[in-house]
Amino acid sequence: MTVAIDRATGKVRGERAPRRGPLKRLKSSYRKYWYAYAMITPVAIVLGVLVLYPLAYGFYLTLTDANSLNTARTIGVNEIEATYKFIGFDNYADILWGPTSYDRFWSHFIWTIVWTAACVALHYTIGLGLALLLNQKLRGRTFYRMMMVLPWAVPTFVTVFGWRFMLADGGIINAGLEWLHLPTPLWLEDTFWQRFAAIMVNTWAGVPFMMLSLLGGLQSIDASLYEAAEMDGATAWQRFRYVTLPGLRSVSSAVVLLGIIWTFNQFAIIFLLFGNTAPDAQILVTWAYRLGFGQQPRDFAQSAAFGMLLLAILVVFTSFYRRWLNRNDQQLAI
């Protein structure tokens, strides 16, 4: 066997250079990309202060029995030191399978899943229908688009308070139902109608974003595809199924994922609509707030544990969702 040797370096040709250590690789990377490091350092510091530190501190609180009675606080001139203790994962065990786990976690978890699925399904269905309508050549199309965006552009608290007034016992909705000789539900008192009202208000506020996103996706589909399908004799439903929906696939996957994350964590609508009342209509994020700030004593540890569980649920769901999309993309490519 012949071994070729490079005369200039004295090394055997094809021989791998020894792998440099991590410190040397970091120094080499810094010399080469120092400008990029300088640009991202302020962002990394801000993220560390505003995201990573609260996240780490919140996780630490979940391992304690911290509440408003045993944390450090100042009363007048007296400074009271913290007396809470480290209890490990007892908070998670109590939340997930403790004696009151169903009332405190699982019932709200089931309602949160139903709330998220219903709202996102309505957002997508109604948003797609409106996007298809506004993608047609209509007179005054710009005005219609502007009017459709208004529920999303108006501040959330204005929208929710407006609906709260309309859903009250003497509000315009019940007045109209009474005028039509129809039953007048207790929108803000009865559990079923509280949940129905929450879904209705969130649908009103969330459809415009879905509509705009899908409208942009529709306008990016090549018109020649529709012309070719029409020449082949495809019906309107076939053109929608085999041209429109595949053309919207990338946009739909992104907006549905965002919609699920936003709706799962939708604090403002539930809280502004019901406040600390309506315990059976509270989703996980508002229930966590209620534990930490809406009761006495305020249970900081359990509230933080709810937040960690919410984060874990969304991380697991997002990872499985992305894998499912990638697997479907690979099957379509084949």
C-alpha positions as CSV (number, residue, x, y, z in Angstrom):
1,M,0.0,0.0,0.0
2,T,1.4,3.4,-1.0
3,V,1.0,6.3,1.4
4,A,1.2,9.8,-0.1
5,I,2.9,12.4,2.0
6,D,2.6,16.2,1.4
7,R,6.2,17.5,1.1
8,A,5.2,21.0,2.1
9,T,3.6,20.0,5.4
10,G,5.0,16.6,6.1
11,K,1.5,15.3,6.8
12,V,-0.1,12.2,5.3
13,R,-2.5,13.2,2.5
14,G,-6.1,12.5,3.5
15,E,-5.2,12.4,7.2
16,R,-7.7,14.3,9.4
17,A,-6.3,17.2,11.4
18,P,-6.7,16.8,15.2
19,R,-10.0,18.2,16.5
20,R,-9.5,21.5,18.3
21,G,-10.8,21.9,21.8
22,P,-14.1,23.9,22.5
23,L,-12.2,26.9,23.9
24,K,-10.0,27.2,20.7
25,R,-13.1,26.8,18.5
26,L,-14.9,29.5,20.5
27,K,-11.9,31.9,20.1
28,S,-11.7,31.2,16.4
29,S,-15.4,31.8,16.0
30,Y,-15.2,35.0,17.9
31,R,-12.3,36.3,15.7
32,K,-14.3,35.5,12.6
33,Y,-17.7,36.6,13.7
34,W,-17.0,39.2,16.3
35,Y,-19.4,41.7,14.7
36,A,-22.3,39.3,14.8
37,Y,-21.5,38.6,18.5
38,A,-21.5,42.3,19.2
39,M,-24.9,42.7,17.5
40,I,-26.6,39.9,19.4
41,T,-25.1,40.5,22.8
42,P,-27.6,43.2,23.8
43,V,-30.5,41.0,22.7
44,A,-29.2,38.1,24.6
45,I,-28.8,40.2,27.7
46,V,-32.4,41.5,27.4
47,L,-33.8,38.0,26.9
48,G,-31.8,36.8,29.9
49,V,-33.1,39.5,32.1
50,L,-36.8,39.5,30.9
51,V,-37.2,35.8,30.1
52,L,-34.6,33.4,31.4
53,Y,-34.2,34.8,34.9
54,P,-38.0,35.0,35.6
55,L,-38.3,31.5,34.1
56,A,-35.6,30.1,36.3
57,Y,-36.9,31.9,39.4
58,G,-40.4,30.7,38.7
59,F,-39.2,27.1,38.5
60,Y,-37.4,27.5,41.8
61,L,-40.6,28.7,43.4
62,T,-42.4,25.6,42.2
63,L,-40.0,23.6,44.4
64,T,-41.0,25.5,47.5
65,D,-44.2,26.2,49.6
66,A,-44.0,30.0,49.0
67,N,-47.1,32.0,49.5
68,S,-48.0,35.5,50.6
69,L,-47.6,34.6,54.3
70,N,-44.1,33.2,54.3
71,T,-42.3,35.2,51.6
72,A,-40.1,38.2,52.4
73,R,-42.1,41.4,52.8
74,T,-42.0,44.9,54.4
75,I,-44.8,46.1,56.7
76,G,-44.2,49.7,57.6
77,V,-40.7,49.9,58.9
78,N,-40.6,46.1,59.7
79,E,-38.8,43.8,57.3
80,I,-40.0,40.2,57.6
81,E,-37.7,37.6,56.2
82,A,-38.8,34.7,54.1
83,T,-39.7,31.4,55.9
84,Y,-40.8,29.2,53.0
85,K,-39.2,25.8,52.7
86,F,-37.9,23.6,49.9
87,I,-40.4,20.8,49.2
88,G,-39.2,19.3,45.9
89,F,-41.8,18.2,43.4
90,D,-44.7,18.1,45.9
91,N,-46.5,20.9,44.2
92,Y,-46.6,19.1,40.9
93,A,-47.7,15.9,42.6
94,D,-50.5,17.8,44.4
95,I,-51.6,19.5,41.2
96,L,-51.6,16.4,39.0
97,W,-52.8,13.6,41.3
98,G,-53.6,15.2,44.6
99,P,-57.0,14.8,46.4
100,T,-58.4,18.0,44.7
101,S,-56.5,17.6,41.4
102,Y,-59.6,17.3,39.2
103,D,-61.2,20.4,40.5
104,R,-58.0,22.4,40.6
105,F,-56.3,21.2,37.4
106,W,-57.9,18.5,35.2
107,S,-61.3,20.2,34.9
108,H,-59.6,23.4,33.8
109,F,-57.2,21.5,31.5
110,I,-60.1,19.8,29.7
111,W,-62.0,23.1,29.3
112,T,-58.8,24.7,28.1
113,I,-58.4,22.0,25.4
114,V,-62.1,22.4,24.4
115,W,-61.8,26.2,24.4
116,T,-58.6,26.2,22.2
117,A,-59.9,23.6,19.7
118,A,-63.3,25.4,19.3
119,C,-61.8,28.9,19.0
120,V,-59.0,27.9,16.5
121,A,-61.5,25.8,14.4
122,L,-63.9,28.8,14.2
123,H,-61.0,31.3,13.6
124,Y,-59.7,29.2,10.7
125,T,-63.1,28.3,9.2
126,I,-64.6,31.8,9.3
127,G,-61.3,33.4,8.4
128,L,-60.9,31.2,5.4
129,G,-64.4,31.9,4.2
130,L,-64.0,35.6,4.5
131,A,-60.6,35.5,2.8
132,L,-62.1,33.6,-0.1
133,L,-64.8,36.2,-0.3
134,L,-62.5,39.2,-0.2
135,N,-60.1,37.5,-2.7
136,Q,-62.9,37.9,-5.4
137,K,-63.2,41.0,-7.5
138,L,-65.8,42.9,-5.5
139,R,-66.8,46.6,-5.6
140,G,-65.6,48.3,-2.4
141,R,-63.3,45.4,-1.5
142,T,-60.8,47.7,0.3
143,F,-63.6,49.1,2.5
144,Y,-64.8,45.6,3.4
145,R,-61.2,44.6,4.3
146,M,-60.8,47.6,6.5
147,M,-64.1,46.8,8.3
148,M,-63.2,43.2,8.8
149,V,-59.9,44.2,10.5
150,L,-61.5,46.5,13.0
151,P,-62.3,43.8,15.7
152,W,-58.5,43.0,15.7
153,A,-57.4,46.6,15.6
154,V,-59.5,47.8,18.5
155,P,-57.8,47.3,21.9
156,T,-58.8,44.0,23.6
157,F,-60.2,45.7,26.7
158,V,-62.5,47.9,24.6
159,T,-63.8,44.9,22.7
160,V,-64.4,42.7,25.8
161,F,-66.1,45.5,27.8
162,G,-68.4,46.2,24.9
163,W,-69.4,42.5,24.7
164,R,-69.7,42.5,28.5
165,F,-72.3,45.3,28.4
166,M,-74.1,43.6,25.5
167,L,-74.2,40.2,27.3
168,A,-75.5,41.7,30.6
169,D,-79.0,40.8,31.7
170,G,-80.4,44.2,30.4
171,G,-78.0,44.2,27.4
172,I,-78.9,44.5,23.8
173,I,-78.5,40.8,23.0
174,N,-81.0,39.6,25.6
175,A,-83.3,42.5,24.7
176,G,-83.3,41.4,21.1
177,L,-83.9,37.8,22.1
178,E,-86.7,38.8,24.3
179,W,-88.2,40.9,21.5
180,L,-88.1,37.7,19.3
181,H,-89.8,35.8,22.2
182,L,-86.7,33.6,22.6
183,P,-85.1,32.4,25.8
184,T,-82.6,34.9,27.4
185,P,-79.6,33.0,28.7
186,L,-77.6,34.1,31.7
187,W,-74.5,34.8,29.7
188,L,-72.4,35.9,32.7
189,E,-73.8,33.7,35.4
190,D,-74.5,30.2,34.0
191,T,-71.4,28.0,33.4
192,F,-72.5,26.7,30.0
193,W,-73.4,30.2,28.7
194,Q,-70.3,31.7,30.2
195,R,-68.1,29.3,28.2
196,F,-70.3,29.9,25.1
197,A,-69.9,33.6,25.5
198,A,-66.1,33.3,26.0
199,I,-65.7,31.4,22.7
200,M,-68.0,33.8,20.9
201,V,-66.0,36.9,22.1
202,N,-62.6,35.3,21.3
203,T,-63.9,34.2,17.9
204,W,-64.9,37.8,17.1
205,A,-61.5,39.1,18.2
206,G,-59.4,36.5,16.5
207,V,-61.0,35.9,13.1
208,P,-59.4,39.1,11.4
209,F,-55.8,37.9,12.0
210,M,-56.6,34.5,10.5
211,M,-58.5,36.2,7.6
212,L,-55.6,38.5,6.7
213,S,-53.0,35.7,6.9
214,L,-55.0,33.4,4.7
215,L,-55.9,36.2,2.3
216,G,-52.1,36.8,1.8
217,G,-51.7,33.1,1.2
218,L,-54.5,33.1,-1.4
219,Q,-53.0,36.0,-3.3
220,S,-49.6,34.1,-3.5
221,I,-51.2,31.1,-5.3
222,D,-50.4,31.1,-9.1
223,A,-53.6,32.0,-11.0
224,S,-52.5,29.7,-13.8
225,L,-53.2,26.7,-11.6
226,Y,-56.9,27.6,-11.4
227,E,-57.0,28.2,-15.1
228,A,-55.5,24.8,-15.8
229,A,-57.8,23.1,-13.4
230,E,-60.8,24.9,-14.9
231,M,-59.8,23.8,-18.4
232,D,-59.6,20.2,-17.2
233,G,-63.2,20.5,-16.1
234,A,-62.6,20.7,-12.3
235,T,-65.6,22.0,-10.3
236,A,-65.4,24.8,-7.8
237,W,-65.1,22.3,-5.0
238,Q,-62.3,20.4,-6.7
239,R,-60.4,23.6,-7.4
240,F,-60.7,24.5,-3.7
241,R,-59.7,21.0,-2.6
242,Y,-56.8,20.3,-4.9
243,V,-55.5,23.9,-5.6
244,T,-56.5,26.2,-2.8
245,L,-55.9,24.1,0.2
246,P,-52.5,22.7,-0.9
247,G,-51.5,26.2,-1.8
248,L,-52.4,27.4,1.7
249,R,-50.6,24.5,3.4
250,S,-47.5,26.4,4.6
251,V,-49.6,29.5,5.7
252,S,-52.2,27.4,7.4
253,S,-49.7,25.3,9.4
254,A,-48.1,28.5,10.7
255,V,-51.2,30.4,11.6
256,V,-52.9,27.4,13.2
257,L,-49.9,26.8,15.4
258,L,-49.8,30.5,16.4
259,G,-53.5,30.4,17.0
260,I,-53.3,27.4,19.3
261,I,-50.5,29.0,21.3
262,W,-52.2,32.3,21.6
263,T,-55.6,30.9,22.4
264,F,-54.2,28.4,24.9
265,N,-52.6,31.3,26.8
266,Q,-55.5,33.8,26.1
267,F,-55.6,35.6,29.4
268,A,-57.2,39.0,28.6
269,I,-60.6,37.9,27.2
270,I,-61.4,35.4,30.0
271,F,-60.2,37.8,32.8
272,L,-61.8,40.9,31.4
273,L,-65.1,39.1,30.7
274,F,-65.4,37.4,34.1
275,G,-62.7,38.7,36.4
276,N,-62.2,36.4,39.4
277,T,-65.8,35.1,39.1
278,A,-66.9,32.1,37.0
279,P,-64.4,29.6,38.3
280,D,-65.7,26.9,35.9
281,A,-65.0,29.1,32.9
282,Q,-61.4,29.8,33.9
283,I,-58.8,28.3,31.6
284,L,-55.4,27.2,33.0
285,V,-53.6,30.5,32.6
286,T,-56.4,32.6,34.3
287,W,-56.7,29.9,37.0
288,A,-52.9,30.2,37.6
289,Y,-53.3,34.0,38.0
290,R,-56.2,33.4,40.4
291,L,-54.1,31.2,42.6
292,G,-51.2,33.6,42.7
293,F,-53.0,37.0,42.9
294,G,-56.8,36.5,43.2
295,Q,-57.1,34.8,46.6
296,Q,-55.8,35.0,50.1
297,P,-53.3,33.7,50.9
298,R,-51.8,34.0,47.5
299,D,-50.2,30.7,46.5
300,F,-47.1,31.7,44.6
301,A,-45.6,28.2,44.4
302,Q,-48.7,26.5,43.0
303,S,-49.3,29.4,40.6
304,A,-45.7,29.1,39.3
305,A,-46.2,25.3,39.0
306,F,-49.2,25.9,36.8
307,G,-47.1,28.2,34.6
308,M,-44.4,25.5,34.3
309,L,-47.0,22.9,33.3
310,L,-48.4,25.2,30.7
311,L,-45.0,25.8,29.2
312,A,-44.3,22.0,29.2
313,I,-47.7,21.3,27.5
314,L,-47.0,23.8,24.8
315,V,-43.5,22.7,24.2
316,V,-44.6,19.0,23.8
317,F,-47.5,19.9,21.6
318,T,-45.3,22.2,19.3
319,S,-42.7,19.5,18.9
320,F,-45.2,16.8,18.0
321,Y,-47.0,19.3,15.7
322,R,-43.8,20.1,13.8
323,R,-42.9,16.4,13.5
324,W,-46.4,15.7,12.1
325,L,-46.1,18.5,9.5
326,N,-42.6,17.3,8.5
327,R,-43.8,13.8,8.1
328,N,-46.8,14.9,5.9
329,D,-44.4,17.1,3.8
330,Q,-42.2,14.1,3.2
331,Q,-45.1,11.9,2.2
332,L,-46.3,14.5,-0.2
333,A,-42.8,14.9,-1.7
334,I,-42.8,11.1,-2.4
